[in-house]
Amino acid sequence: MATLISCRVCEKPVSSNAKFCPHCGEKSPEPYKDTLRYGLLGFAVIVVVILVFVFVINYLFY
């Protein structure tokens, strides 16, 4: 059974069994991944870890 995924180029719904996107013609449409959101989330986690580390070091040594 085919499910609907979003084309990575035009972000319109496409069958997961489709060989081409019927809207833009992209070959083998793959699901659109929101890489910006995951990138920002990863960056925020790194910043929080660094801030916690700095505050712990300052608390322990001063």
C-alpha positions in Angstrom: 0.0 0.0 0.0 1.4 3.4 -1.0 1.5 6.3 1.3 1.8 9.9 0.5 5.1 11.6 1.0 6.2 15.2 0.3 8.5 15.7 -2.7 11.8 17.1 -1.7 11.8 19.6 -4.5 8.3 21.0 -4.7 7.0 19.7 -1.3 3.7 18.6 -2.9 2.2 15.2 -2.0 3.4 12.2 -4.0 2.8 8.5 -3.8 5.7 6.6 -2.2 5.6 4.2 -5.1 5.9 6.9 -7.8 9.0 6.9 -9.9 8.5 10.6 -10.8 6.8 13.5 -9.0 3.7 14.3 -11.1 4.0 18.0 -10.2 7.6 18.9 -10.9 9.0 15.8 -12.6 11.7 15.0 -9.9 13.0 11.5 -10.4 12.4 9.1 -7.4 10.8 11.7 -5.1 12.0 11.2 -1.5 10.3 12.6 1.6 11.1 16.3 2.3 13.2 16.5 5.4 13.2 19.6 7.4 17.0 19.8 7.8 17.0 23.4 8.9 14.8 22.6 11.9 17.1 19.7 12.9 20.1 21.8 12.4 18.8 24.6 14.6 17.8 22.1 17.3 21.2 20.5 17.3 22.9 23.9 17.5 20.6 24.9 20.4 21.5 21.7 22.3 25.2 22.3 21.8 24.9 25.9 23.1 22.9 24.7 26.1 25.5 22.0 26.9 28.3 24.6 26.6 26.5 27.1 28.9 25.8 24.4 31.5 29.5 23.4 31.4 30.7 27.0 31.8 28.3 27.6 34.7 29.3 24.4 36.5 33.0 25.2 36.1 32.6 28.7 37.4 30.5 27.5 40.3 33.0 24.8 41.3 36.2 26.9 41.1 35.1 30.3 42.3 
